[in-house]
Structures are given as C-alpha cells and as structure tokens.
Amino acid sequence: MAESGGKEEIKWTTTVIISSSLKTYEIATALENQSHKIRYSDTVENGSIIFSLSGVAFLLMDAKECIMSAEEIFINKIENFINIHKNSFLVLFAALHGPEEWKLMFRIQQRFLGSNLRILPVHNTANAITLMCTIAKTTSKPYIDGICYRMITTKAYIIEQSPVWKTLQKIKLGGDAINPN
C-alpha cells in the first residue's frame, strides 16, 4: 500500500469483460497486470471493454483505421455499441490528434449528438487505461456513495459558512419589520 498525504491508498480492482478480439493486445495484458479479474467474451462488440460493476463500457477504435474505412462501417459499429450500453465511451486511439482526427471526432459527435456516447481521444495504452479505470472507479458503487457523501457535506459546510446565508438568516430573524402582516 502506498502512502499519500497520510491516507492509505487501497488498490482498486474489479471484474472486466473484454472482447476476445483484444486478447492479444497490450491493453488486455495491462489490465491483467493491474490485478483486475479479466473475462474474455465472444458475445460483446469487437474492441469493447466493459467494467460490469461500474456499468460503463468502452469501445476502442483506431483513428487511422476509421479514417481509412468507409464511414458507415464504423458508424454502424458505434451505433450498435451505444444501443446496447447505457453508459458508453468511444476511446479513439491516435499517436497524434491532427486535423484529420479532429474532423473524425467532430463527425462522430455530430452524428451521435444527444446520445449517451462520450468520446475519449487517447494517445497510447497507458493513457487509455488510466482514463478507463478512473471513470470505472468513480462510477462504482462504494466510490460513488463516498463522493455523494462528500459533496453533500461540502454543500452543507458552504451554506453554513456563506456570508449570503448569514445575511439571509439575519433578514429572516429581523424580518418582522419588513413583513407587512
């Protein structure tokens, strides 16, 4: 366990369902090395990674392959993916996100505007894993409960300490002169 600012950091692990098409890819090996329980499946969309306990799914696509292929092919793949997964992310790999890649992302965003798809441009496997694990971790049940609790506590503290709130309290307490009834 690592020490960070006096708090012990517990290593987070979960079950990850990975498309069998990614079995030999570096990303699958890297997730295994992080001690996640890996399950390979032929029934999920090719190129997908699903963090089932968090309810998030990621579709991995190479930007250059998308640019080189017919648009309807990768659009259909994305459409099938978001129709199955409520909380979906498109992880778009490119060593450099130049004008062609940004145009591709813009076309995808235009096509799926208003849907549950979010696009994550990444440069490498390490970058992709960091983003996917962060999203999956923060949306998993124990962590989301902790985040909600901290947000409620912070909100209550801000309201208590707010000069506006204190002024409103004074007006309310001395408000009989203002209230005509």
Secondary structure as GFF3:
##gff-version 3
##sequence-region A 1 181
A	DSSP	beta_strand	2	4	.	.	.	ID=ss1
A	DSSP	beta_strand	7	9	.	.	.	ID=ss2
A	DSSP	beta_strand	15	19	.	.	.	ID=ss3
A	DSSP	three_ten_helix	20	22	.	.	.	ID=ss4
A	DSSP	alpha_helix	26	33	.	.	.	ID=ss5
A	DSSP	beta_strand	37	41	.	.	.	ID=ss6
A	DSSP	beta_strand	48	51	.	.	.	ID=ss7
A	DSSP	beta_strand	56	62	.	.	.	ID=ss8
A	DSSP	alpha_helix	63	68	.	.	.	ID=ss9
A	DSSP	alpha_helix	71	84	.	.	.	ID=ss10
A	DSSP	beta_strand	88	93	.	.	.	ID=ss11
A	DSSP	alpha_helix	99	111	.	.	.	ID=ss12
A	DSSP	beta_strand	117	122	.	.	.	ID=ss13
A	DSSP	alpha_helix	125	138	.	.	.	ID=ss14
A	DSSP	alpha_helix	141	161	.	.	.	ID=ss15
A	DSSP	alpha_helix	163	173	.	.	.	ID=ss16
###
